[in-house]
Amino acid sequence: MTIKSEEHSEQKAFQQTEEFKEMERSRYKIESENSELKHRQGFKIATSSGLFGMKIQAATTIFAVNIKRILKLLDEK
């Protein structure tokens, strides 16, 4: 038998709630978006060092993906 800390016990109780189960059901949508950013858009590797550089890279990558989606939607019309 393992002895669990207070944090582990709280997390285990939280995982049994409906709120957690609802978030878990929609997680696949978020994970697919993250996968697209990493594999298709080159977000897997940091191009600059530091937190500020990563924030800039994240913002520009997400901006580029959104522009591509907008252009694709416009072409469909």
mmCIF file of the N, C-alpha and C atoms, coordinates in Angstrom:
data_MODEL
# 
_entry.id   MODEL 
# 
loop_
_atom_site.group_PDB 
_atom_site.id 
_atom_site.type_symbol 
_atom_site.label_atom_id 
_atom_site.label_alt_id 
_atom_site.label_comp_id 
_atom_site.label_asym_id 
_atom_site.label_entity_id 
_atom_site.label_seq_id 
_atom_site.pdbx_PDB_ins_code 
_atom_site.Cartn_x 
_atom_site.Cartn_y 
_atom_site.Cartn_z 
_atom_site.occupancy 
_atom_site.B_iso_or_equiv 
_atom_site.pdbx_formal_charge 
_atom_site.auth_seq_id 
_atom_site.auth_comp_id 
_atom_site.auth_asym_id 
_atom_site.auth_atom_id 
_atom_site.pdbx_PDB_model_num 
ATOM 1   N N  . MET A 1 1  ? 0.841   -1.172 0.000   1.00 0.00 ? 1  MET A N  1 
ATOM 2   C CA . MET A 1 1  ? 0.000   0.000  0.000   1.00 0.00 ? 1  MET A CA 1 
ATOM 3   C C  . MET A 1 1  ? 0.889   1.240  0.000   1.00 0.00 ? 1  MET A C  1 
ATOM 4   N N  . THR A 1 2  ? 0.584   2.173  -0.874  1.00 0.00 ? 2  THR A N  1 
ATOM 5   C CA . THR A 1 2  ? 1.378   3.385  -0.928  1.00 0.00 ? 2  THR A CA 1 
ATOM 6   C C  . THR A 1 2  ? 0.706   4.481  -0.109  1.00 0.00 ? 2  THR A C  1 
ATOM 7   N N  . ILE A 1 3  ? 1.533   5.347  0.415   1.00 0.00 ? 3  ILE A N  1 
ATOM 8   C CA . ILE A 1 3  ? 1.025   6.499  1.158   1.00 0.00 ? 3  ILE A CA 1 
ATOM 9   C C  . ILE A 1 3  ? 1.034   7.680  0.205   1.00 0.00 ? 3  ILE A C  1 
ATOM 10  N N  . LYS A 1 4  ? -0.122  8.289  0.019   1.00 0.00 ? 4  LYS A N  1 
ATOM 11  C CA . LYS A 1 4  ? -0.236  9.398  -0.924  1.00 0.00 ? 4  LYS A CA 1 
ATOM 12  C C  . LYS A 1 4  ? -0.213  10.722 -0.173  1.00 0.00 ? 4  LYS A C  1 
ATOM 13  N N  . SER A 1 5  ? 0.410   11.691 -0.815  1.00 0.00 ? 5  SER A N  1 
ATOM 14  C CA . SER A 1 5  ? 0.440   13.016 -0.217  1.00 0.00 ? 5  SER A CA 1 
ATOM 15  C C  . SER A 1 5  ? -0.927  13.666 -0.378  1.00 0.00 ? 5  SER A C  1 
ATOM 16  N N  . GLU A 1 6  ? -1.101  14.801 0.257   1.00 0.00 ? 6  GLU A N  1 
ATOM 17  C CA . GLU A 1 6  ? -2.359  15.536 0.179   1.00 0.00 ? 6  GLU A CA 1 
ATOM 18  C C  . GLU A 1 6  ? -2.655  15.967 -1.258  1.00 0.00 ? 6  GLU A C  1 
ATOM 19  N N  . GLU A 1 7  ? -1.601  16.380 -1.992  1.00 0.00 ? 7  GLU A N  1 
ATOM 20  C CA . GLU A 1 7  ? -1.781  16.797 -3.378  1.00 0.00 ? 7  GLU A CA 1 
ATOM 21  C C  . GLU A 1 7  ? -2.273  15.646 -4.247  1.00 0.00 ? 7  GLU A C  1 
ATOM 22  N N  . HIS A 1 8  ? -1.700  14.454 -4.039  1.00 0.00 ? 8  HIS A N  1 
ATOM 23  C CA . HIS A 1 8  ? -2.133  13.289 -4.807  1.00 0.00 ? 8  HIS A CA 1 
ATOM 24  C C  . HIS A 1 8  ? -3.582  12.934 -4.507  1.00 0.00 ? 8  HIS A C  1 
ATOM 25  N N  . SER A 1 9  ? -3.946  13.020 -3.260  1.00 0.00 ? 9  SER A N  1 
ATOM 26  C CA . SER A 1 9  ? -5.326  12.711 -2.880  1.00 0.00 ? 9  SER A CA 1 
ATOM 27  C C  . SER A 1 9  ? -6.296  13.714 -3.486  1.00 0.00 ? 9  SER A C  1 
ATOM 28  N N  . GLU A 1 10 ? -5.926  14.998 -3.482  1.00 0.00 ? 10 GLU A N  1 
ATOM 29  C CA . GLU A 1 10 ? -6.784  16.023 -4.083  1.00 0.00 ? 10 GLU A CA 1 
ATOM 30  C C  . GLU A 1 10 ? -6.914  15.814 -5.586  1.00 0.00 ? 10 GLU A C  1 
ATOM 31  N N  . GLN A 1 11 ? -5.810  15.476 -6.241  1.00 0.00 ? 11 GLN A N  1 
ATOM 32  C CA . GLN A 1 11 ? -5.847  15.240 -7.688  1.00 0.00 ? 11 GLN A CA 1 
ATOM 33  C C  . GLN A 1 11 ? -6.709  14.036 -8.014  1.00 0.00 ? 11 GLN A C  1 
ATOM 34  N N  . LYS A 1 12 ? -6.593  12.989 -7.243  1.00 0.00 ? 12 LYS A N  1 
ATOM 35  C CA . LYS A 1 12 ? -7.400  11.793 -7.479  1.00 0.00 ? 12 LYS A CA 1 
ATOM 36  C C  . LYS A 1 12 ? -8.887  12.102 -7.315  1.00 0.00 ? 12 LYS A C  1 
ATOM 37  N N  . ALA A 1 13 ? -9.222  12.900 -6.314  1.00 0.00 ? 13 ALA A N  1 
ATOM 38  C CA . ALA A 1 13 ? -10.619 13.288 -6.108  1.00 0.00 ? 13 ALA A CA 1 
ATOM 39  C C  . ALA A 1 13 ? -11.110 14.170 -7.259  1.00 0.00 ? 13 ALA A C  1 
ATOM 40  N N  . PHE A 1 14 ? -10.254 15.070 -7.736  1.00 0.00 ? 14 PHE A N  1 
ATOM 41  C CA . PHE A 1 14 ? -10.630 15.945 -8.845  1.00 0.00 ? 14 PHE A CA 1 
ATOM 42  C C  . PHE A 1 14 ? -10.885 15.137 -10.117 1.00 0.00 ? 14 PHE A C  1 
ATOM 43  N N  . GLN A 1 15 ? -10.094 14.094 -10.339 1.00 0.00 ? 15 GLN A N  1 
ATOM 44  C CA . GLN A 1 15 ? -10.252 13.282 -11.537 1.00 0.00 ? 15 GLN A CA 1 
ATOM 45  C C  . GLN A 1 15 ? -11.564 12.507 -11.553 1.00 0.00 ? 15 GLN A C  1 
ATOM 46  N N  . GLN A 1 16 ? -12.212 12.392 -10.430 1.00 0.00 ? 16 GLN A N  1 
ATOM 47  C CA . GLN A 1 16 ? -13.491 11.704 -10.354 1.00 0.00 ? 16 GLN A CA 1 
ATOM 48  C C  . GLN A 1 16 ? -14.679 12.641 -10.599 1.00 0.00 ? 16 GLN A C  1 
ATOM 49  N N  . THR A 1 17 ? -14.432 13.948 -10.691 1.00 0.00 ? 17 THR A N  1 
ATOM 50  C CA . THR A 1 17 ? -15.527 14.904 -10.857 1.00 0.00 ? 17 THR A CA 1 
ATOM 51  C C  . THR A 1 17 ? -15.993 14.959 -12.310 1.00 0.00 ? 17 THR A C  1 
ATOM 52  N N  . GLU A 1 18 ? -17.201 15.457 -12.509 1.00 0.00 ? 18 GLU A N  1 
ATOM 53  C CA . GLU A 1 18 ? -17.751 15.619 -13.847 1.00 0.00 ? 18 GLU A CA 1 
ATOM 54  C C  . GLU A 1 18 ? -16.994 16.685 -14.647 1.00 0.00 ? 18 GLU A C  1 
ATOM 55  N N  . GLU A 1 19 ? -16.518 17.712 -13.960 1.00 0.00 ? 19 GLU A N  1 
ATOM 56  C CA . GLU A 1 19 ? -15.767 18.779 -14.631 1.00 0.00 ? 19 GLU A CA 1 
ATOM 57  C C  . GLU A 1 19 ? -14.530 18.211 -15.326 1.00 0.00 ? 19 GLU A C  1 
ATOM 58  N N  . PHE A 1 20 ? -13.794 17.376 -14.618 1.00 0.00 ? 20 PHE A N  1 
ATOM 59  C CA . PHE A 1 20 ? -12.595 16.765 -15.188 1.00 0.00 ? 20 PHE A CA 1 
ATOM 60  C C  . PHE A 1 20 ? -12.949 15.847 -16.353 1.00 0.00 ? 20 PHE A C  1 
ATOM 61  N N  . LYS A 1 21 ? -13.987 15.056 -16.198 1.00 0.00 ? 21 LYS A N  1 
ATOM 62  C CA . LYS A 1 21 ? -14.386 14.119 -17.250 1.00 0.00 ? 21 LYS A CA 1 
ATOM 63  C C  . LYS A 1 21 ? -14.824 14.858 -18.512 1.00 0.00 ? 21 LYS A C  1 
ATOM 64  N N  . GLU A 1 22 ? -15.475 16.009 -18.346 1.00 0.00 ? 22 GLU A N  1 
ATOM 65  C CA . GLU A 1 22 ? -15.883 16.812 -19.499 1.00 0.00 ? 22 GLU A CA 1 
ATOM 66  C C  . GLU A 1 22 ? -14.657 17.390 -20.210 1.00 0.00 ? 22 GLU A C  1 
ATOM 67  N N  . MET A 1 23 ? -13.691 17.883 -19.449 1.00 0.00 ? 23 MET A N  1 
ATOM 68  C CA . MET A 1 23 ? -12.468 18.409 -20.047 1.00 0.00 ? 23 MET A CA 1 
ATOM 69  C C  . MET A 1 23 ? -11.705 17.298 -20.766 1.00 0.00 ? 23 MET A C  1 
ATOM 70  N N  . GLU A 1 24 ? -11.706 16.116 -20.190 1.00 0.00 ? 24 GLU A N  1 
ATOM 71  C CA . GLU A 1 24 ? -10.995 14.985 -20.784 1.00 0.00 ? 24 GLU A CA 1 
ATOM 72  C C  . GLU A 1 24 ? -11.626 14.579 -22.120 1.00 0.00 ? 24 GLU A C  1 
ATOM 73  N N  . ARG A 1 25 ? -12.941 14.690 -22.237 1.00 0.00 ? 25 ARG A N  1 
ATOM 74  C CA . ARG A 1 25 ? -13.631 14.344 -23.481 1.00 0.00 ? 25 ARG A CA 1 
ATOM 75  C C  . ARG A 1 25 ? -13.270 15.285 -24.626 1.00 0.00 ? 25 ARG A C  1 
ATOM 76  N N  . SER A 1 26 ? -12.979 16.542 -24.318 1.00 0.00 ? 26 SER A N  1 
ATOM 77  C CA . SER A 1 26 ? -12.667 17.499 -25.384 1.00 0.00 ? 26 SER A CA 1 
ATOM 78  C C  . SER A 1 26 ? -11.164 17.689 -25.585 1.00 0.00 ? 26 SER A C  1 
ATOM 79  N N  . ARG A 1 27 ? -10.356 16.972 -24.865 1.00 0.00 ? 27 ARG A N  1 
ATOM 80  C CA . ARG A 1 27 ? -8.908  17.138 -24.953 1.00 0.00 ? 27 ARG A CA 1 
ATOM 81  C C  . ARG A 1 27 ? -8.345  16.776 -26.324 1.00 0.00 ? 27 ARG A C  1 
ATOM 82  N N  . TYR A 1 28 ? -8.944  15.790 -26.993 1.00 0.00 ? 28 TYR A N  1 
ATOM 83  C CA . TYR A 1 28 ? -8.417  15.356 -28.289 1.00 0.00 ? 28 TYR A CA 1 
ATOM 84  C C  . TYR A 1 28 ? -8.409  16.486 -29.306 1.00 0.00 ? 28 TYR A C  1 
ATOM 85  N N  . LYS A 1 29 ? -9.360  17.403 -29.213 1.00 0.00 ? 29 LYS A N  1 
ATOM 86  C CA . LYS A 1 29 ? -9.411  18.531 -30.144 1.00 0.00 ? 29 LYS A CA 1 
ATOM 87  C C  . LYS A 1 29 ? -8.187  19.434 -29.961 1.00 0.00 ? 29 LYS A C  1 
ATOM 88  N N  . ILE A 1 30 ? -7.851  19.698 -28.722 1.00 0.00 ? 30 ILE A N  1 
ATOM 89  C CA . ILE A 1 30 ? -6.711  20.552 -28.419 1.00 0.00 ? 30 ILE A CA 1 
ATOM 90  C C  . ILE A 1 30 ? -5.414  19.864 -28.814 1.00 0.00 ? 30 ILE A C  1 
ATOM 91  N N  . GLU A 1 31 ? -5.324  18.565 -28.538 1.00 0.00 ? 31 GLU A N  1 
ATOM 92  C CA . GLU A 1 31 ? -4.108  17.822 -28.860 1.00 0.00 ? 31 GLU A CA 1 
ATOM 93  C C  . GLU A 1 31 ? -3.872  17.760 -30.364 1.00 0.00 ? 31 GLU A C  1 
ATOM 94  N N  . SER A 1 32 ? -4.931  17.664 -31.151 1.00 0.00 ? 32 SER A N  1 
ATOM 95  C CA . SER A 1 32 ? -4.734  17.633 -32.602 1.00 0.00 ? 32 SER A CA 1 
ATOM 96  C C  . SER A 1 32 ? -4.208  18.976 -33.108 1.00 0.00 ? 32 SER A C  1 
ATOM 97  N N  . GLU A 1 33 ? -4.683  20.078 -32.519 1.00 0.00 ? 33 GLU A N  1 
ATOM 98  C CA . GLU A 1 33 ? -4.177  21.397 -32.895 1.00 0.00 ? 33 GLU A CA 1 
ATOM 99  C C  . GLU A 1 33 ? -2.699  21.537 -32.519 1.00 0.00 ? 33 GLU A C  1 
ATOM 100 N N  . ASN A 1 34 ? -2.345  21.084 -31.324 1.00 0.00 ? 34 ASN A N  1 
ATOM 101 C CA . ASN A 1 34 ? -0.943  21.146 -30.896 1.00 0.00 ? 34 ASN A CA 1 
ATOM 102 C C  . ASN A 1 34 ? -0.055  20.299 -31.797 1.00 0.00 ? 34 ASN A C  1 
ATOM 103 N N  . SER A 1 35 ? -0.550  19.151 -32.197 1.00 0.00 ? 35 SER A N  1 
ATOM 104 C CA . SER A 1 35 ? 0.212   18.275 -33.084 1.00 0.00 ? 35 SER A CA 1 
ATOM 105 C C  . SER A 1 35 ? 0.443   18.942 -34.428 1.00 0.00 ? 35 SER A C  1 
ATOM 106 N N  . GLU A 1 36 ? -0.576  19.607 -34.959 1.00 0.00 ? 36 GLU A N  1 
ATOM 107 C CA . GLU A 1 36 ? -0.413  20.314 -36.233 1.00 0.00 ? 36 GLU A CA 1 
ATOM 108 C C  . GLU A 1 36 ? 0.657   21.393 -36.120 1.00 0.00 ? 36 GLU A C  1 
ATOM 109 N N  . LEU A 1 37 ? 0.632   22.148 -35.023 1.00 0.00 ? 37 LEU A N  1 
ATOM 110 C CA . LEU A 1 37 ? 1.635   23.198 -34.840 1.00 0.00 ? 37 LEU A CA 1 
ATOM 111 C C  . LEU A 1 37 ? 3.043   22.614 -34.782 1.00 0.00 ? 37 LEU A C  1 
ATOM 112 N N  . LYS A 1 38 ? 3.197   21.508 -34.090 1.00 0.00 ? 38 LYS A N  1 
ATOM 113 C CA . LYS A 1 38 ? 4.524   20.924 -33.924 1.00 0.00 ? 38 LYS A CA 1 
ATOM 114 C C  . LYS A 1 38 ? 5.033   20.284 -35.201 1.00 0.00 ? 38 LYS A C  1 
ATOM 115 N N  . HIS A 1 39 ? 4.224   19.479 -35.838 1.00 0.00 ? 39 HIS A N  1 
ATOM 116 C CA . HIS A 1 39 ? 4.718   18.677 -36.951 1.00 0.00 ? 39 HIS A CA 1 
ATOM 117 C C  . HIS A 1 39 ? 4.643   19.380 -38.296 1.00 0.00 ? 39 HIS A C  1 
ATOM 118 N N  . ARG A 1 40 ? 3.587   20.089 -38.588 1.00 0.00 ? 40 ARG A N  1 
ATOM 119 C CA . ARG A 1 40 ? 3.447   20.708 -39.907 1.00 0.00 ? 40 ARG A CA 1 
ATOM 120 C C  . ARG A 1 40 ? 3.989   22.122 -39.965 1.00 0.00 ? 40 ARG A C  1 
ATOM 121 N N  . GLN A 1 41 ? 4.020   22.819 -38.845 1.00 0.00 ? 41 GLN A N  1 
ATOM 122 C CA . GLN A 1 41 ? 4.388   24.235 -38.870 1.00 0.00 ? 41 GLN A CA 1 
ATOM 123 C C  . GLN A 1 41 ? 5.763   24.525 -38.271 1.00 0.00 ? 41 GLN A C  1 
ATOM 124 N N  . GLY A 1 42 ? 6.490   23.515 -37.837 1.00 0.00 ? 42 GLY A N  1 
ATOM 125 C CA . GLY A 1 42 ? 7.844   23.713 -37.347 1.00 0.00 ? 42 GLY A CA 1 
ATOM 126 C C  . GLY A 1 42 ? 7.944   24.280 -35.944 1.00 0.00 ? 42 GLY A C  1 
ATOM 127 N N  . PHE A 1 43 ? 6.915   24.084 -35.149 1.00 0.00 ? 43 PHE A N  1 
ATOM 128 C CA . PHE A 1 43 ? 6.934   24.615 -33.781 1.00 0.00 ? 43 PHE A CA 1 
ATOM 129 C C  . PHE A 1 43 ? 7.617   23.655 -32.815 1.00 0.00 ? 43 PHE A C  1 
ATOM 130 N N  . LYS A 1 44 ? 8.123   22.554 -33.342 1.00 0.00 ? 44 LYS A N  1 
ATOM 131 C CA . LYS A 1 44 ? 8.755   21.535 -32.509 1.00 0.00 ? 44 LYS A CA 1 
ATOM 132 C C  . LYS A 1 44 ? 10.087  22.018 -31.930 1.00 0.00 ? 44 LYS A C  1 
ATOM 133 N N  . ILE A 1 45 ? 10.805  22.828 -32.680 1.00 0.00 ? 45 ILE A N  1 
ATOM 134 C CA . ILE A 1 45 ? 12.147  23.260 -32.287 1.00 0.00 ? 45 ILE A CA 1 
ATOM 135 C C  . ILE A 1 45 ? 12.161  24.778 -32.094 1.00 0.00 ? 45 ILE A C  1 
ATOM 136 N N  . ALA A 1 46 ? 12.747  25.213 -30.998 1.00 0.00 ? 46 ALA A N  1 
ATOM 137 C CA . ALA A 1 46 ? 12.860  26.650 -30.731 1.00 0.00 ? 46 ALA A CA 1 
ATOM 138 C C  . ALA A 1 46 ? 13.893  27.258 -31.679 1.00 0.00 ? 46 ALA A C  1 
ATOM 139 N N  . THR A 1 47 ? 13.527  28.380 -32.289 1.00 0.00 ? 47 THR A N  1 
ATOM 140 C CA . THR A 1 47 ? 14.453  29.034 -33.207 1.00 0.00 ? 47 THR A CA 1 
ATOM 141 C C  . THR A 1 47 ? 15.278  30.108 -32.516 1.00 0.00 ? 47 THR A C  1 
ATOM 142 N N  . SER A 1 48 ? 14.890  30.479 -31.304 1.00 0.00 ? 48 SER A N  1 
ATOM 143 C CA . SER A 1 48 ? 15.662  31.459 -30.542 1.00 0.00 ? 48 SER A CA 1 
ATOM 144 C C  . SER A 1 48 ? 15.659  31.057 -29.080 1.00 0.00 ? 48 SER A C  1 
ATOM 145 N N  . SER A 1 49 ? 16.532  31.665 -28.316 1.00 0.00 ? 49 SER A N  1 
ATOM 146 C CA . SER A 1 49 ? 16.624  31.298 -26.910 1.00 0.00 ? 49 SER A CA 1 
ATOM 147 C C  . SER A 1 49 ? 15.822  32.268 -26.050 1.00 0.00 ? 49 SER A C  1 
ATOM 148 N N  . GLY A 1 50 ? 15.465  31.810 -24.892 1.00 0.00 ? 50 GLY A N  1 
ATOM 149 C CA . GLY A 1 50 ? 14.765  32.660 -23.947 1.00 0.00 ? 50 GLY A CA 1 
ATOM 150 C C  . GLY A 1 50 ? 13.255  32.580 -24.063 1.00 0.00 ? 50 GLY A C  1 
ATOM 151 N N  . LEU A 1 51 ? 12.607  32.972 -23.005 1.00 0.00 ? 51 LEU A N  1 
ATOM 152 C CA . LEU A 1 51 ? 11.157  32.934 -22.941 1.00 0.00 ? 51 LEU A CA 1 
ATOM 153 C C  . LEU A 1 51 ? 10.520  33.913 -23.917 1.00 0.00 ? 51 LEU A C  1 
ATOM 154 N N  . PHE A 1 52 ? 11.095  35.099 -24.049 1.00 0.00 ? 52 PHE A N  1 
ATOM 155 C CA . PHE A 1 52 ? 10.544  36.083 -24.979 1.00 0.00 ? 52 PHE A CA 1 
ATOM 156 C C  . PHE A 1 52 ? 10.595  35.567 -26.418 1.00 0.00 ? 52 PHE A C  1 
ATOM 157 N N  . GLY A 1 53 ? 11.700  34.934 -26.778 1.00 0.00 ? 53 GLY A N  1 
ATOM 158 C CA . GLY A 1 53 ? 11.827  34.371 -28.117 1.00 0.00 ? 53 GLY A CA 1 
ATOM 159 C C  . GLY A 1 53 ? 10.795  33.288 -28.382 1.00 0.00 ? 53 GLY A C  1 
ATOM 160 N N  . MET A 1 54 ? 10.536  32.456 -27.385 1.00 0.00 ? 54 MET A N  1 
ATOM 161 C CA . MET A 1 54 ? 9.520   31.414 -27.537 1.00 0.00 ? 54 MET A CA 1 
ATOM 162 C C  . MET A 1 54 ? 8.124   32.017 -27.667 1.00 0.00 ? 54 MET A C  1 
ATOM 163 N N  . LYS A 1 55 ? 7.858   33.088 -26.930 1.00 0.00 ? 55 LYS A N  1 
ATOM 164 C CA . LYS A 1 55 ? 6.549   33.749 -27.034 1.00 0.00 ? 55 LYS A CA 1 
ATOM 165 C C  . LYS A 1 55 ? 6.349   34.323 -28.428 1.00 0.00 ? 55 LYS A C  1 
ATOM 166 N N  . ILE A 1 56 ? 7.388   34.944 -28.974 1.00 0.00 ? 56 ILE A N  1 
ATOM 167 C CA . ILE A 1 56 ? 7.308   35.502 -30.318 1.00 0.00 ? 56 ILE A CA 1 
ATOM 168 C C  . ILE A 1 56 ? 7.112   34.384 -31.341 1.00 0.00 ? 56 ILE A C  1 
ATOM 169 N N  . GLN A 1 57 ? 7.854   33.293 -31.195 1.00 0.00 ? 57 GLN A N  1 
ATOM 170 C CA . GLN A 1 57 ? 7.725   32.171 -32.117 1.00 0.00 ? 57 GLN A CA 1 
ATOM 171 C C  . GLN A 1 57 ? 6.319   31.576 -32.039 1.00 0.00 ? 57 GLN A C  1 
ATOM 172 N N  . ALA A 1 58 ? 5.787   31.428 -30.843 1.00 0.00 ? 58 ALA A N  1 
ATOM 173 C CA . ALA A 1 58 ? 4.429   30.889 -30.687 1.00 0.00 ? 58 ALA A CA 1 
ATOM 174 C C  . ALA A 1 58 ? 3.409   31.804 -31.336 1.00 0.00 ? 58 ALA A C  1 
ATOM 175 N N  . ALA A 1 59 ? 3.526   33.089 -31.103 1.00 0.00 ? 59 ALA A N  1 
ATOM 176 C CA . ALA A 1 59 ? 2.563   34.040 -31.655 1.00 0.00 ? 59 ALA A CA 1 
ATOM 177 C C  . ALA A 1 59 ? 2.610   34.043 -33.174 1.00 0.00 ? 59 ALA A C  1 
ATOM 178 N N  . THR A 1 60 ? 3.792   34.053 -33.758 1.00 0.00 ? 60 THR A N  1 
ATOM 179 C CA . THR A 1 60 ? 3.891   34.091 -35.220 1.00 0.00 ? 60 THR A CA 1 
ATOM 180 C C  . THR A 1 60 ? 3.437   32.772 -35.833 1.00 0.00 ? 60 THR A C  1 
ATOM 181 N N  . THR A 1 61 ? 3.727   31.655 -35.197 1.00 0.00 ? 61 THR A N  1 
ATOM 182 C CA . THR A 1 61 ? 3.290   30.362 -35.720 1.00 0.00 ? 61 THR A CA 1 
ATOM 183 C C  . THR A 1 61 ? 1.772   30.263 -35.702 1.00 0.00 ? 61 THR A C  1 
ATOM 184 N N  . ILE A 1 62 ? 1.158   30.653 -34.603 1.00 0.00 ? 62 ILE A N  1 
ATOM 185 C CA . ILE A 1 62 ? -0.300  30.603 -34.496 1.00 0.00 ? 62 ILE A CA 1 
ATOM 186 C C  . ILE A 1 62 ? -0.930  31.584 -35.486 1.00 0.00 ? 62 ILE A C  1 
ATOM 187 N N  . PHE A 1 63 ? -0.337  32.747 -35.638 1.00 0.00 ? 63 PHE A N  1 
ATOM 188 C CA . PHE A 1 63 ? -0.829  33.728 -36.611 1.00 0.00 ? 63 PHE A CA 1 
ATOM 189 C C  . PHE A 1 63 ? -0.788  33.149 -38.025 1.00 0.00 ? 63 PHE A C  1 
ATOM 190 N N  . ALA A 1 64 ? 0.321   32.514 -38.375 1.00 0.00 ? 64 ALA A N  1 
ATOM 191 C CA . ALA A 1 64 ? 0.467   31.939 -39.712 1.00 0.00 ? 64 ALA A CA 1 
ATOM 192 C C  . ALA A 1 64 ? -0.563  30.835 -39.952 1.00 0.00 ? 64 ALA A C  1 
ATOM 193 N N  . VAL A 1 65 ? -0.787  29.991 -38.962 1.00 0.00 ? 65 VAL A N  1 
ATOM 194 C CA . VAL A 1 65 ? -1.776  28.917 -39.091 1.00 0.00 ? 65 VAL A CA 1 
ATOM 195 C C  . VAL A 1 65 ? -3.173  29.499 -39.274 1.00 0.00 ? 65 VAL A C  1 
ATOM 196 N N  . ASN A 1 66 ? -3.495  30.530 -38.524 1.00 0.00 ? 66 ASN A N  1 
ATOM 197 C CA . ASN A 1 66 ? -4.814  31.150 -38.653 1.00 0.00 ? 66 ASN A CA 1 
ATOM 198 C C  . ASN A 1 66 ? -4.996  31.803 -40.018 1.00 0.00 ? 66 ASN A C  1 
ATOM 199 N N  . ILE A 1 67 ? -3.957  32.458 -40.544 1.00 0.00 ? 67 ILE A N  1 
ATOM 200 C CA . ILE A 1 67 ? -4.040  33.058 -41.870 1.00 0.00 ? 67 ILE A CA 1 
ATOM 201 C C  . ILE A 1 67 ? -4.259  31.978 -42.932 1.00 0.00 ? 67 ILE A C  1 
ATOM 202 N N  . LYS A 1 68 ? -3.552  30.846 -42.803 1.00 0.00 ? 68 LYS A N  1 
ATOM 203 C CA . LYS A 1 68 ? -3.743  29.747 -43.744 1.00 0.00 ? 68 LYS A CA 1 
ATOM 204 C C  . LYS A 1 68 ? -5.175  29.233 -43.702 1.00 0.00 ? 68 LYS A C  1 
ATOM 205 N N  . ARG A 1 69 ? -5.736  29.119 -42.514 1.00 0.00 ? 69 ARG A N  1 
ATOM 206 C CA . ARG A 1 69 ? -7.128  28.655 -42.384 1.00 0.00 ? 69 ARG A CA 1 
ATOM 207 C C  . ARG A 1 69 ? -8.102  29.651 -43.004 1.00 0.00 ? 69 ARG A C  1 
ATOM 208 N N  . ILE A 1 70 ? -7.876  30.923 -42.785 1.00 0.00 ? 70 ILE A N  1 
ATOM 209 C CA . ILE A 1 70 ? -8.749  31.951 -43.355 1.00 0.00 ? 70 ILE A CA 1 
ATOM 210 C C  . ILE A 1 70 ? -8.694  31.893 -44.881 1.00 0.00 ? 70 ILE A C  1 
ATOM 211 N N  . LEU A 1 71 ? -7.490  31.785 -45.442 1.00 0.00 ? 71 LEU A N  1 
ATOM 212 C CA . LEU A 1 71 ? -7.350  31.715 -46.894 1.00 0.00 ? 71 LEU A CA 1 
ATOM 213 C C  . LEU A 1 71 ? -8.026  30.467 -47.463 1.00 0.00 ? 71 LEU A C  1 
ATOM 214 N N  . LYS A 1 72 ? -7.894  29.359 -46.754 1.00 0.00 ? 72 LYS A N  1 
ATOM 215 C CA . LYS A 1 72 ? -8.546  28.132 -47.198 1.00 0.00 ? 72 LYS A CA 1 
ATOM 216 C C  . LYS A 1 72 ? -10.058 28.271 -47.196 1.00 0.00 ? 72 LYS A C  1 
ATOM 217 N N  . LEU A 1 73 ? -10.602 28.894 -46.162 1.00 0.00 ? 73 LEU A N  1 
ATOM 218 C CA . LEU A 1 73 ? -12.049 29.107 -46.085 1.00 0.00 ? 73 LEU A CA 1 
ATOM 219 C C  . LEU A 1 73 ? -12.525 30.060 -47.180 1.00 0.00 ? 73 LEU A C  1 
ATOM 220 N N  . LEU A 1 74 ? -11.735 31.068 -47.480 1.00 0.00 ? 74 LEU A N  1 
ATOM 221 C CA . LEU A 1 74 ? -12.101 31.998 -48.549 1.00 0.00 ? 74 LEU A CA 1 
ATOM 222 C C  . LEU A 1 74 ? -12.085 31.326 -49.915 1.00 0.00 ? 74 LEU A C  1 
ATOM 223 N N  . ASP A 1 75 ? -11.131 30.412 -50.132 1.00 0.00 ? 75 ASP A N  1 
ATOM 224 C CA . ASP A 1 75 ? -11.058 29.696 -51.401 1.00 0.00 ? 75 ASP A CA 1 
ATOM 225 C C  . ASP A 1 75 ? -12.237 28.736 -51.594 1.00 0.00 ? 75 ASP A C  1 
ATOM 226 N N  . GLU A 1 76 ? -12.769 28.203 -50.492 1.00 0.00 ? 76 GLU A N  1 
ATOM 227 C CA . GLU A 1 76 ? -13.899 27.284 -50.577 1.00 0.00 ? 76 GLU A CA 1 
ATOM 228 C C  . GLU A 1 76 ? -15.176 27.983 -50.999 1.00 0.00 ? 76 GLU A C  1 
ATOM 229 N N  . LYS A 1 77 ? -15.288 29.293 -50.755 1.00 0.00 ? 77 LYS A N  1 
ATOM 230 C CA . LYS A 1 77 ? -16.507 30.016 -51.080 1.00 0.00 ? 77 LYS A CA 1 
ATOM 231 C C  . LYS A 1 77 ? -16.615 30.355 -52.517 1.00 0.00 ? 77 LYS A C  1 
# 
